[in-house]
Amino acid sequence: MLLLAESDYLVHAAHSIEEAMQLARIHEFDLYVLDKHLPDGTGLELYSMLSEVTPGVPCIFYTGDTYEIHRREALAAGVDAYVPKPELEALIEAVHKLLSKRECAAA
């Protein structure tokens, strides 16, 4: 996330589901980038909770979990992109693509 923070994006980092939910309640986000594994649960659990609190915000899973079954599971749950670590260029491309869609929709 440091790479995104060094660009033109304002990045908030959370290290747990609890932290992420606190941030989601006080900030308006354009995009979520989640890992599949968190210290207090899974990225899918967090994604489900975030979708209830902030529906319509796109989400990318950026994770070291590269099993195809997990990618399909995340995409079936509604995640917009599943990028394996350490593919930074693919992450940046997914961020640009999803944010450009939101900017067009907001215009």
The 8 nearest C-alpha neighbors of each residue, nearest first, counted from 0:
[[1, 3, 2, 4, 10, 12, 32, 5],
 [0, 2, 4, 3, 5, 10, 6, 12],
 [1, 3, 5, 0, 4, 6, 87, 91],
 [4, 2, 0, 6, 5, 1, 8, 10],
 [3, 5, 1, 10, 6, 2, 8, 9],
 [6, 4, 2, 3, 1, 7, 8, 0],
 [7, 5, 3, 4, 8, 2, 9, 1],
 [6, 8, 5, 9, 4, 3, 10, 2],
 [9, 7, 6, 4, 10, 3, 5, 2],
 [8, 10, 4, 7, 11, 3, 6, 5],
 [9, 11, 4, 8, 12, 3, 0, 1],
 [12, 10, 13, 9, 22, 4, 0, 19],
 [13, 11, 10, 14, 0, 19, 18, 22],
 [14, 12, 19, 18, 15, 11, 16, 22],
 [13, 15, 18, 12, 16, 19, 37, 38],
 [16, 14, 18, 17, 13, 37, 38, 39],
 [15, 17, 19, 18, 45, 20, 39, 40],
 [16, 18, 20, 15, 19, 21, 39, 14],
 [19, 17, 21, 15, 13, 16, 20, 22],
 [20, 18, 16, 13, 22, 21, 17, 23],
 [19, 21, 23, 17, 22, 18, 16, 24],
 [22, 20, 18, 24, 19, 23, 17, 25],
 [21, 23, 19, 25, 20, 24, 26, 18],
 [24, 22, 20, 26, 21, 25, 19, 27],
 [23, 25, 21, 22, 26, 20, 52, 27],
 [24, 26, 22, 23, 21, 27, 20, 28],
 [27, 25, 23, 22, 24, 28, 21, 11],
 [26, 28, 23, 29, 25, 24, 53, 22],
 [29, 27, 30, 26, 56, 31, 23, 53],
 [28, 30, 56, 27, 98, 31, 57, 101],
 [31, 29, 57, 28, 56, 58, 32, 98],
 [30, 32, 58, 59, 33, 57, 29, 56],
 [31, 33, 59, 60, 58, 61, 30, 34],
 [34, 32, 60, 61, 42, 59, 31, 35],
 [33, 35, 62, 61, 60, 36, 42, 37],
 [34, 36, 42, 41, 62, 33, 60, 37],
 [37, 35, 41, 34, 42, 40, 38, 62],
 [36, 38, 40, 41, 39, 15, 42, 35],
 [39, 37, 40, 15, 36, 14, 41, 16],
 [40, 38, 37, 15, 16, 41, 17, 36],
 [41, 39, 37, 38, 44, 36, 16, 42],
 [42, 40, 36, 44, 43, 37, 35, 45],
 [41, 43, 35, 45, 44, 34, 36, 46],
 [44, 42, 46, 41, 45, 47, 35, 73],
 [45, 43, 47, 41, 42, 46, 48, 40],
 [44, 46, 42, 48, 43, 47, 16, 49],
 [45, 47, 43, 49, 48, 44, 42, 50],
 [48, 46, 50, 44, 45, 49, 43, 51],
 [47, 49, 45, 51, 50, 46, 44, 52],
 [50, 48, 46, 52, 51, 47, 53, 45],
 [51, 49, 54, 47, 53, 48, 52, 46],
 [50, 52, 48, 49, 54, 53, 47, 46],
 [51, 53, 49, 50, 54, 48, 24, 23],
 [54, 52, 50, 49, 51, 56, 55, 23],
 [55, 53, 50, 51, 56, 52, 49, 57],
 [54, 56, 57, 53, 50, 58, 29, 51],
 [55, 57, 30, 54, 29, 53, 58, 31],
 [58, 56, 30, 79, 55, 31, 97, 59],
 [57, 59, 31, 78, 79, 32, 30, 56],
 [60, 58, 80, 32, 79, 81, 61, 33],
 [59, 61, 81, 33, 34, 32, 62, 82],
 [62, 60, 82, 34, 83, 33, 84, 59],
 [61, 63, 34, 83, 84, 64, 35, 60],
 [62, 64, 84, 83, 65, 61, 85, 34],
 [65, 63, 62, 66, 83, 35, 69, 84],
 [64, 66, 63, 83, 67, 70, 62, 69],
 [65, 67, 69, 68, 64, 70, 71, 63],
 [68, 66, 70, 69, 71, 65, 72, 64],
 [67, 69, 71, 66, 70, 72, 65, 73],
 [70, 68, 72, 67, 71, 66, 73, 65],
 [69, 71, 67, 73, 72, 68, 81, 74],
 [72, 70, 74, 68, 69, 73, 75, 67],
 [71, 73, 69, 75, 70, 74, 68, 76],
 [74, 72, 76, 70, 75, 71, 78, 69],
 [73, 75, 78, 71, 77, 76, 72, 70],
 [76, 74, 72, 77, 73, 71, 78, 70],
 [77, 75, 73, 74, 78, 72, 43, 47],
 [78, 76, 74, 75, 79, 73, 58, 46],
 [77, 79, 74, 58, 73, 80, 76, 59],
 [78, 80, 58, 59, 57, 77, 74, 81],
 [81, 79, 59, 78, 60, 82, 58, 93],
 [82, 80, 60, 59, 70, 61, 83, 79],
 [81, 83, 61, 60, 90, 80, 62, 84],
 [84, 82, 62, 63, 61, 65, 86, 85],
 [85, 83, 63, 86, 62, 61, 82, 87],
 [84, 86, 87, 83, 63, 62, 61, 82],
 [87, 85, 84, 89, 88, 83, 90, 82],
 [88, 86, 90, 89, 85, 91, 84, 2],
 [87, 89, 91, 90, 86, 92, 93, 85],
 [90, 88, 92, 87, 86, 91, 93, 82],
 [91, 89, 87, 93, 88, 92, 82, 94],
 [90, 92, 94, 88, 93, 89, 87, 95],
 [91, 93, 89, 95, 90, 94, 96, 88],
 [94, 92, 96, 90, 91, 95, 97, 89],
 [95, 93, 91, 97, 92, 96, 98, 90],
 [96, 94, 92, 98, 93, 97, 99, 91],
 [95, 97, 93, 99, 94, 98, 92, 100],
 [98, 96, 100, 94, 99, 95, 93, 101],
 [97, 99, 101, 95, 100, 96, 94, 102],
 [98, 100, 102, 96, 101, 97, 95, 103],
 [99, 101, 103, 97, 98, 102, 104, 96],
 [102, 100, 104, 98, 103, 99, 105, 97],
 [103, 101, 99, 105, 104, 100, 98, 106],
 [104, 102, 100, 106, 101, 105, 99, 98],
 [103, 105, 101, 102, 106, 100, 99, 98],
 [106, 104, 102, 103, 101, 100, 99, 98],
 [105, 103, 104, 102, 101, 100, 99, 98]]
